[in-house]
Amino acid sequence: MNRIDQTFAGLKQEGKSALIPFLTVGDPDVPTTINIIKAMEEAGADLIELGVPYSDPLADGPVIQRASQRALEHRITVIDCIQAAGEARRQGVQLPFILFTYYNPVLQLGFDTLFALLKENDISGLIIPDLPVEESHVISEYTAKHNIHLIPLVAPTSRHRVSKIAKDAAGFIYCVSSLGVTGERSAFHEGVDRFIEEVKESTELPVAVGFGISSREQVERFAGRCEGVIVGSAIVRKIEEVLPQLTSGVDTTKAGAIQQIKQFVQQLRV
């Protein structure tokens, strides 16, 4: 069974909602990313999205854009990101990995190579925000062959397409809580609760909500309405805040910074 399915099944039995952090791999470097992943798991994360740095991240707001730029300055590639998952697994991490990337890096790498690497490095899911459902059939044979879930995004503006999007989905449905790009928000799209209900009525898969969720109060707000809550920009901002310590070259200073990130994730766990 895919690790994503196992995790959601276990959480359902416990009556809990999944906490799904996002980070940009390679910000500030791959070994630090792996240490942050381990800290997030210890803090109570249930799954984790590994963001591939990209020069034109259409779905991402300024915080994640800056993180991508920092990683790209160190020449982090999609292969580096995938192999980081494998190294984290070898260091004992058990939670499911989901690779968040755009379609151009996928095309440049090639489907055969991509999915062989995903399988080899034990990545369970794939999110490609700029690949519409109408064109997703191009990789469906690969996702089926390797048991890797292609996780779709649905937004309030795509209400009329929810059933179509959900029909061939796997893993979970990523429900976008706000219009526009990622980023911390104090308010969400009007009618978001009804939208979540509409999505849940269209699928038996777990539904996870993301885009703009940045505090424990907001996690609590959505945790009772769906099976998962995704927190991205707030975590990436926290990493940015402690970047001087993470890049200090002093092991104890780095460890203290990672502890701050861990504590931030811990307080999101409800």
N, C-alpha and C positions, 0 to 999 in steps of 0.2 A: 504493500500500500504506500502511496505517496505520503511523505512526512507531513505535508499540509493537511491532508485528510485525517491523518492520525491525530494531529494536534487539535484540530477543531472538534473531532469526536470526543477526545478526552476532556476538553474544556466544557463541552455540552453536558457531559456526565456530571461535571463539578458545578454546573450552573454559572460558569464564568464567561466573560468576554475576553477575546484575545487582545493583547497589547502588541502592536506592530510598529516598532521604530524604523525610521529611514535614516541612512547616513550616506554620504558621498565617499566612495572608496578612494583612498589615496590622499585624503585631506586630513592631516598634512603628509602622510606617507603610508604605505601598505602595512608595515609592522605595527604602527600605531592604530590603524584601522582594525587590525585583528585583535589587539588588546582592548579596544573599545567594544568590539563585538562580544568578547568574553565578559566584559563588565556588564553589558546590557543583558546578557543571559542571566548573570548572577542577580541582576536587579529585578528580574521578573518578566523580561520580554518573552513572548511566546513564538513569534516569527520575526524575521528581520528583512527589510528591503535594502538591497545593496545597489546604490545608485552609481551608474556608470557616468563619469564626467563627460560632458558633451558640449561642444562649442555653440550650439544653437538649441538650448533646452526649452522648447516651446511651452511646456506645461509648468515650468518652474519659475518661481519668483526670485527676487534679488538675492536672498540669503543663499539659496541652493546654487544660483548662478555663480556667486562669488566662490563657493566651495568647489564647484566644477572648474572654475578658472585656476584656482590654486593647484588642484590636482593635475590639470592639463599642463601647467607650467613644469611639473615634474614628469611629464610624458606618460601619465597613467593611461593604459589602454583597456579595452574591454577584456582582453585576455588576462591582464593583471588583475582585474576585478574578479573574474571567474576563479582564477587560481588562488586569490585571497580567501575565497570560501573554502576551497580544498584545504588550505593550510590551517584555517580556523577549525575545520573538522578534525584534522590530525592533532590539533592541540586540545581537543576534547569537547568542542561546542556541539550540541545536539539539536538545537532548534532549527526549523526549516529556513532555508535561504530562498529569497525571491530576487531575481535580477531585474532591476528597473533600467531599461535602456531605450534608446530611440532606434528607428528602423534603419537608418543609414549605417550605423556600425554593424548591425546584423547583416545587411547586404554586403558590406565590405568584407566581413569575415567569412561569409558563406554559411548556408544552413547546415551542411554536413559537419563542418568544423565546429560551428557554434554548439550544436546539440551534442556532439561527442564530448566537447569540453564541459558542458553543463552536467552531463551524466557522470563524467570522470570525477568532477569536483563536487558531486552530490548537491546540486542546486535543484530545488523542487518546483520552482515556479518562475514565470517570465511575464513581465509587464512591458508592453510596447505602446505607449500612449498615442503615438501618431500612426498606428496601424489600425485602420477602421475594420469593423467586423466584416464588411463586405469583401475585404481583401485578405482576411486572416486565413483563408483556406490554403494559402501558399505554404504555410508551415504546419498545417494540421496533421499531415502524415508524420512529421518529425515529432510533434508533441505526443502523439499517440504511441509511436514506436518507442520513445524513450521515457514515457510516463512522466512527462514534465507538463505542468499545467500552464496554459496561456490564460492569464487572468485579465478580464476585460474591465474597462472603466465605463461607468454610466453617470451622466450628469443630468441636472434638472432640465437642461435644454434638449435632452434626448429621450424625453418621456415616451414619445411615439415609437421609439426603437428598442425599448427596454426588453420586451419579449423576444425580439430577434437576437439581441445581444446575449441574453441569458440562455437562449436555447442550446448553444454549443459551448457554453462556458464551463470551466473546470476550476477546482480549488476553492475560489470564492469570488464574489462580485465586489469590485471596488466601487463604492458609491461616493461620488464627488459631492461634498456638502455645500460648496460655494462655486459661484461663477468665477472665471478668470484663472490665474495661475496659482501655484502653491504659495503659502505665506500665512503668517499668524494673523488671526482675526478676532475681533471682539464680538462680531455678529455673523450669522450665517444666512444663506439664501432663505428668503421667506417661503414657507411651505416645505422646508427640508424634511420635516418629520413625516408629512404625508407622502413625500417622494420616496423616502426610505420604505414606508409601508407598501407602496406600489411596487418597488423593486422586490421586496420580500414575497409579495403575492405572485410574482412572475417566476420564482425559482425555489428549489429546495436546497440550493447551495447556501453556505454561510454568506452573510453580507457584512462587509467591513466599510467603515466610513472614514474618509480622509479629506485633506485639503483644509488647512486653517486651524486644525485642532492643536492647541498649544499649552493647555493647563490641565491640572487634575479635575477642576470643575467641568471643563468641556469634555474631558474623557468620561466623567461620570454621566454627563448629559446624554452622551450617545451610547454608552456601554449597555444601558438598559433597553435600548431600541434595536440593537444589532449584535452580531456575533464577534465583531472585531472593531478596533479603533486604531487608526494609523496616525502617527505623529512624526512629522518630517522636519519642517523648517525650524521649529522650536529647538529640536535636538541639534540640528546643524548649526544654529545660532549659538548654542551652548558650547559646541566644539570650537566655534570661531572665537568665543569669549576667552577660552583658556588656551588658545593657540600659542601665545608666547611661552607658556609653561610646557606645552606638548613638544615644542621645538627647541627647548632650552639646552638640550644636551646633558641635563642632569637627571639621573634616573629617579631620584626621590621627588623631584619637581614634576616630572612626567606622571609618576604614579599618583601624585596628589591631584593633578588635573583630571586624570581618568576617574579618580574617585569622585570628583565633583560631577562628572557626566553620569556616573553610576547613580549617585544620589538623586540627580534630576530625573532619571528614568524611574527610579524607585518610587518617587512621589507621584508619578503618573499612574502607577499600578493600582487599580481599584478592585 
